[in-house]
Amino acid sequence: MDKYIIERRARMRLAWFKRYEEVGNITQVCREFGVSRKTFYKWWPLYAKEGLLGLKDRSKRPKSHPKTVPKETQELIVKLRHKSHYGPRRLAFYLERDYGIKISIYGVYRVLVRAGEVKPRKHRRRKKPVYYQMNYPGQRVQVDTKYMPKIKLGNRPKLYQEYQYTAIDDCTRLRFLWVYQELCPANSVDFARRVLEFFPFPIEEVQTDHGMEFTYIFMPWVKKPHPFEEFLEEKGIRHKLIPIATPKQNGKVERSHRTDDEEFYNQRGFRKPAKRRKELSRFLNFYNNRRPHSAIGWMTPLEKLWSFPEYRGVTPSLKSVTHV
């Protein structure tokens, strides 16, 4: 409440008692100021004890509450937030799964707000997105590339650039990635071979954007077929191109790249490409085997794969990810 309003209310109550000291009649004072005798008697002992300070409004906040989050739990939430940068929904899931602490998503959010870890946001009415998901593993695999953060190597004037190829199964979110020094058709074909070796199920369709590493559609002067498309056709796999300038159509692989930034690249600094590739391989293993995904019912991609009876107990080929 505004400090001025609190001060004004206190001085208004002070006027009651000044008038009472003049007339000596409580009934008359209450009639003149339009207050009840009960209210007058409520504030009179506070005024007699503390003067004007006693007439200020008190906080109505309870001193304790049975549902207050214990201090130890609050400290754990803040600690996990610092370590992972996860939001309230994912933190609530990990608290229940790994620590046996059941707390609502809003409860976690309030703890983070009080700790200054997140700022309350104004809610805007947004158009509800339409989600889709393939019905079984391999029905569609989304493929895309990502520019990895550049690395300063020794005395080289130019920063070292690498590129991440990523493939993610639309149904299970099972993911595979590989690192190359160039975006080109030859590397796309090599990546496609590794994808087929990695995924433990047949692939019916591969979905990509219009990048020159995937298609020559924007290069009409090139008369020969694209090696990547030629390879997929040879394997009996359909190649689907998303509409131009609509990366949301490849949303699952795009979202996985955002996860890479938030949980891997932004959390670590690398000076050697080999070290980064090794850690990226470990992160891929964590992504597929340990990291739950809210979009598939808080299961890991491997658990989602195992939910299909024909793939129960089947695991991806580790040979493909020995060295990313």
C-alpha positions, 0 to 999 in steps of 0.5 A, spaced: 500 500 500 502 507 498 506 510 504 502 516 503 495 512 504 497 509 510 500 515 513 493 519 511 489 513 515 493 513 521 492 521 522 484 520 520 484 515 526 488 520 530 483 525 529 478 521 533 482 521 539 483 528 539 476 529 538 474 524 544 479 528 549 475 534 547 468 532 548 469 526 553 464 522 549 465 516 545 458 515 542 458 522 540 465 521 536 463 515 533 457 519 530 461 525 528 466 520 524 462 515 522 465 509 525 463 504 530 464 503 537 468 497 536 473 500 531 474 505 536 475 500 541 480 496 537 485 502 536 484 506 542 489 501 546 494 501 540 494 509 540 495 509 548 501 505 547 504 507 541 501 514 539 501 515 532 505 509 530 500 505 533 495 507 528 498 505 522 495 499 518 498 492 520 500 487 515 495 482 514 500 477 512 500 470 516 506 469 520 506 462 518 502 457 513 501 450 513 503 449 506 509 454 506 515 450 502 520 448 507 527 452 507 531 446 505 527 445 499 527 452 497 535 452 497 535 446 493 530 449 488 535 455 487 541 450 487 538 446 481 536 453 477 543 455 478 546 449 475 541 447 470 537 454 468 531 449 467 524 453 468 519 451 474 515 445 470 522 441 469 524 443 476 518 440 479 519 434 475 526 433 477 524 434 484 519 429 484 523 424 480 530 425 483 528 427 490 521 425 492 519 432 493 512 433 490 511 441 489 506 444 484 509 448 478 506 454 481 510 453 487 516 452 484 515 459 480 513 463 486 520 460 490 524 462 484 520 469 484 522 470 491 529 468 490 530 473 484 531 468 479 525 469 474 521 476 473 514 475 473 511 476 466 505 479 463 501 474 460 499 475 453 493 472 449 496 468 444 493 463 439 493 456 441 498 452 437 496 446 433 501 440 435 502 434 431 506 428 432 507 422 428 504 415 430 510 411 430 518 411 430 521 412 423 515 415 420 518 422 419 525 424 421 527 431 421 534 433 419 537 440 420 544 443 420 547 448 426 552 453 426 556 451 432 560 457 436 567 459 433 573 457 437 580 461 437 585 456 435 592 458 437 595 464 433 590 463 427 587 469 425 580 466 423 576 463 428 575 455 427 568 454 425 564 447 425 557 445 423 552 440 427 548 436 423 542 433 427 536 428 425 531 427 430 525 422 430 518 426 430 515 420 434 520 418 439 524 425 439 530 420 439 536 424 436 542 423 432 548 428 431 554 429 427 560 434 427 563 436 420 567 442 418 563 444 412 556 444 409 556 440 403 552 434 399 558 429 400 557 430 408 550 430 408 550 423 404 555 421 410 550 423 415 545 420 412 548 413 412 550 414 419 543 416 421 540 409 418 546 406 422 544 409 428 536 409 428 534 402 430 528 402 426 526 403 418 525 410 416 520 412 411 521 420 410 526 425 411 524 432 412 529 438 411 529 445 409 532 448 402 539 448 404 544 447 398 547 441 402 540 437 401 537 440 395 539 443 388 532 446 388 534 453 388 540 452 383 537 451 376 543 451 373 545 444 376 543 439 372 545 433 375 541 430 381 543 432 388 547 426 392 543 427 398 536 426 394 539 421 390 542 417 396 535 417 399 531 415 393 536 409 393 534 407 400 527 408 398 526 414 403 521 419 401 525 426 401 520 432 404 522 439 403 518 444 408 515 451 405 520 456 404 521 461 410 517 456 415 522 453 420 517 452 425 515 446 420 521 443 422 520 445 429 522 439 433 529 439 430 529 447 431 527 446 438 532 441 439 538 446 437 535 451 442 536 445 447 543 445 445 544 452 446 541 452 453 544 446 456 550 445 452 554 450 448 552 456 453 554 452 459 561 450 457 567 454 454 571 450 449 578 451 446 579 445 443 574 442 437 576 434 440 574 436 447 568 439 445 566 433 440 567 428 446 563 432 451 557 433 445 557 425 444 556 425 452 550 430 452 547 426 446 547 420 450 544 424 456 539 427 451 536 420 449 537 416 455 536 421 461 533 427 459 525 427 460 521 431 454 514 434 456 512 433 449 512 426 450 509 425 457 515 426 461 519 420 458 526 420 455 526 418 448 529 411 449 523 410 454 518 413 448 521 408 443 520 402 448 513 404 449 512 400 442 512 393 443 516 391 437 522 396 440 522 394 447 529 393 449 532 395 443 537 401 443 540 405 438 547 403 435 553 406 439 558 405 434 555 411 430 556 416 436 563 413 439 566 420 436 561 425 434 
